């Protein structure tokens, strides 16, 4: 089959359009992760979510954030959307930390649509090793 650049371009355009329509309502909150000397801090923008719609779990220095945001307006026979820009649906994010975290001292606070998770590092004093 001879090379047809226009056909290939049309095929790529169709693929991109299919992907865009499949994930038009997909949503994942924007998240920042930073580190200080004694902790990791994760902040996520989750406007419209209540505390009971967010699940947090820590295992082996991995933080799992999971939740779901329902659609803004329920679809009914009489509703007709003119524009949809606010994503909704289920999301899940996992973060792995290099330093061990103190699981007993992790805190999470949800205020003004921003979830802030503080993960204190486990402090272990330096150990001197005797060379024999």
Buried (B, 14 or more C-beta within 10 A) or exposed (E): EEEEEEEEEEEEEEEEEEEEEEEEEEBBBEBEBEEEEEBBEBBBEBEEBEEEBBEBEBEEBEBEBBBBBEEEEEEEEEEEEEEEEEBBBEBEBEBEBEBEBBEEEBEBEBEEEBBBBBBBBBEEEEEEEEEE
